Structure formats: C-alpha cells, structure tokens
Amino acid sequence: MLELKNIHFSIKDSDRKHHILNGISTKFKPGELVVITGPNGSGKSTFAEIIMGLKKPSQGQIILNGEDISSKNITERANLGISYAFQQPIAFKGVTVRDLLQIAKPKNRDFEELEIVGLAKTEYLDREVNKTLSGGELKRIEIATILAKDSQIMIFDEPEAGIDIWSFDNLIQVFKKLRSKNKDKIIIIISHQKPIMDIADRVLLLKKGKL
Amino acid sequence: MMDLDEIEKDLLKQVADISGIPAGAYNFRVNGKSIGRKSTVNIDVKPKTTKSGIDVFIKANTKKDVVHIPVILSKSGHKETVYNDFYIGDNSEVTIVAGCGIYNCGVQNSIHDGVHVFHVGKNCKVKYIEKHYGTGPSQGKILNPTTKLHLDESSYVELELEQIAGVDSTNRLTQATLQKDAKIEIIEKLLTHGRQTAKSNIKVILNGKNSTANIVSRSVARDISKQDFKLHIVGKTTCRGHSECDAIIMDKAKVIATPSLDAKSLNAELIHEAAIGKIAGAEINKLMTLGLTSTEAEAQIINGFLK
C-alpha cells in the first residue's frame, strides 16, 4: 500500500510563489492500475517525482507499506520497491542499454524486456543510451528498464509520448499483462490517452494541484 | 615468468593485460633494461645499436600476429628516452601492445619518454594498444609518448591510447600521415586527478586521395587536474576527417579543447566536434532511481565514458 498524505509542493519564481500541488491525499492498493490525468501544468509529473524522491514536498508524508518514507532519498526508495520511468528519458555518454538493464536487474542475462518493448537485442543491447537514438527508442528503453527493475510500485510518466501507433498498441498489451500477472504490484501511469484509461482500475484527475 | 616482483607484475598486468610470457614476439623493458626478448618466424625484434630502443621488423603477409613491448619503471628517479621503430611489411595484419607502468615511492621523478615510429606498408591492418598507468605513494610519475605513423596506400591503423590513472604529468604527441585510400582511427582515453596535468596534441595529415581519419578523444578531469587537447586534421586532397573531443569535468579541474581543421582542397570533408561539461544531475538521478547510490552512479558514468 502506498499512501500520500496532504502533499504540498510549490516553487518560487522571482517574488511569486506558485503552488503546484495543494494538499494531495490518496492511497494506492496492491493489484491496482491507476491512471493520473489532467491538463498540462496540473502537477502530474511533480506528483510522480515526489513519490520517487526526485522532488521534496514542502509539506506532507509518503507512507509505503506502513513505513513513513518521506525522508528517504531516491536510492533508498528505489531499493524499497519504487521505480519511475521518466517522461523525458535521460541520454547518457558511456552508458549502454545493457548497462542500464543490468543495473536495474543485476542478474539480467536474457534481456527479454527489450524484446517486450519491440527492440531487437542484437541491434540495441550494446548501443550507448545517447542522442543518436530517436526519442521513441529512448522511451522504449526507459520502459524496458522499469520492466527489468520489476519493482512493487511502477510509475510510468506519459509512456506513450514519442511512440508510434504500432508501439503504442504493443504498450497497452504490456500494461495489461503486467497487471494480470502481478496482483501485488501498484502500477501508476500518467497519461492523456483514452486506451490507457480504458485499462485502468481507477482514473484520477489532477487539476490545479488537486485531485 | 621473468624475474619480476609483485609490484612489477601488477604494473605489467595493468598496462599489457598479461601475467606471464605472452604468445608471439615480445620485448619486456624494466628500469632501462630488456629482461626478455623474443622474435618469431615473421617478426624480428632487434635492439638498436646507436641508441636506446628496438627495431621491430614484421614480414610482408604476416597474419594475425601479436607483439608485446611493455615498459616498467619501478626504480624511483629512473629517466629514459626510448626509440622504437616498427617496419610493417605489405599485407600484414598485426596487433602491437605497448604501454608503460610507473611505480614511484621515492623523492625523484621517474620519467619515460617513448618515441614510436610506425612505417606501415600497403594494405596492412594494424591495431596498436598503448596504456599508461602510474602508482605508488610519490609524485613525479611522468610519461611523454610520441607516436608517429606513416600509412602507405590502403592501409588501416587503429590506435587505442589510454591513460588509466596515476600519471602525474604527460605530454602526448601523435602524428600520422596517410597515403591513398589509407584509414586511421585514433581513440584516446584519459583520466586525470589530484594535481595531474595532461597535454595531448594529435595531428593527422590526409595526404592521399580518399584517405580517412576518425579521432575520438574522451577524458575525465577530476580534483584540480588540468588537461589541454589539440586535435588537428589537414586535408590535402579528396579525403574525409572527423575529430571529436569529449570531456567530463569535475570538482575544480580545467580542460581546454582546441580542435582545428585545415582544408587545402575543395574536396576535403573535415568535421570537428568538441564538448566539455559536468555529469548532468539528471544522469545521476536516473541511475539512483534504479538503485545505485550517487557515488556508484558517478563511477558508473565515468567508467562507461572511458570504457
């Protein structure tokens, strides 16, 4: 169980304070696939980044399986079972697809996650995760990494962004399988896409920093 | 194994990746003396008679042979300039593994200046690997390699030049002249830390029609170390040249990268790229979301970058 209690987040722009999240409280139960949607700038990515520890809320608590993890850093949260697929995948110099998949899953030998997202192992495994790859390829590698990590809580931030229609259909199947096979996992997907909302157990609308 | 102590064996392992007598021809130089030398049917290794160093003669049509010529300095204060010349016959395919390891525990500088000249025949395929490594508690581990190459028609040379760690000062000079249809790839990797300084000056002259050069320099500068790179390509005819200088800068280090292109023909296609920057916080964060600590993430990125 993942619980967010009264989460606030704001940023300062010169003298003005912008409230991005205004007292978010919600719970996610094992076995759920929840879609978070809402207009641009409503705080969806911030919401996900706060769960992962990439951003610190100005107020509020995050409770994972009864433990307050609000003060835990990114690594500690990752090792407690939270993973996050970035909306804009990170390009590296010197880090290969194989490296990323093995960091996510140290005993990874068959790298089946690449095939699941429609990328041929022979072609991609030893390529650097850099800007010579297209946005769609980087996105699929990002998703494969999260599949390899196989955490209790998987958060996907706009997984459809930059992905072609064929791959998008494939992605829907990946999420369906992920949910049906893993009754103990919590899958949170930030998305605007109806086909993704259609497979969700719940859809939460985030607007002006409130659910 | 030749008579080496544990430190010398470790240096040998680091720079030449060998822990015993290698297959093929070799010359092992320790503290200014050859402690082992072997020629083979196709490769003749001879000491020079007028100055310090060796001549390596590789017969034409030699295929898939290897020559190891590592140098070890474990005596503090030892200073040497060594001249090694390679004469590679037409149609040969060889790998040459050089490299120098210095251990310094004294108060004096230990210096190895290695001058390597390659005369590469027609249609050859040559791989040259040179690793430099320093260790020991004292400063003054200095390596100044000079590598000059003359590539005859349709020959191909790949250079892997690597400074692993621990070298306090280096001044590297690499020069190549290419004839018709010849191709060279130079991959330089360099790590400096502490107060170390590194200078690298690479110059390639594309003399022959359809000759090509690809130079990739990757470096990491940590602490208060300083690096200065000059990559220069001259295109005299229809040719293609590309140079890329990529550096990760950390702490209070300083890096200067100066790529330059000199096109002397309308048909010379020359490109250079240079980028210096710190490790992006987003890269560290991404690896932390996969379970690495920030220190592990930084090490992963640096090791991968120099791999």
Interface residues (C-beta under 8 A of the other chain):
Chain A: M52 L54 N73 I74 T75 A78 N79 S83 Y84 F86 I90 F92 K93 G94 V95 T96 D99 L100 I103 A104 T145 K149
Chain B: R218 D246 I248 A280 A282 E283 N285 K286 L287 M288 T289 L290 G291 L292 T293 S294 Q300 I301 I302 N303 G304 F305 L306 K307
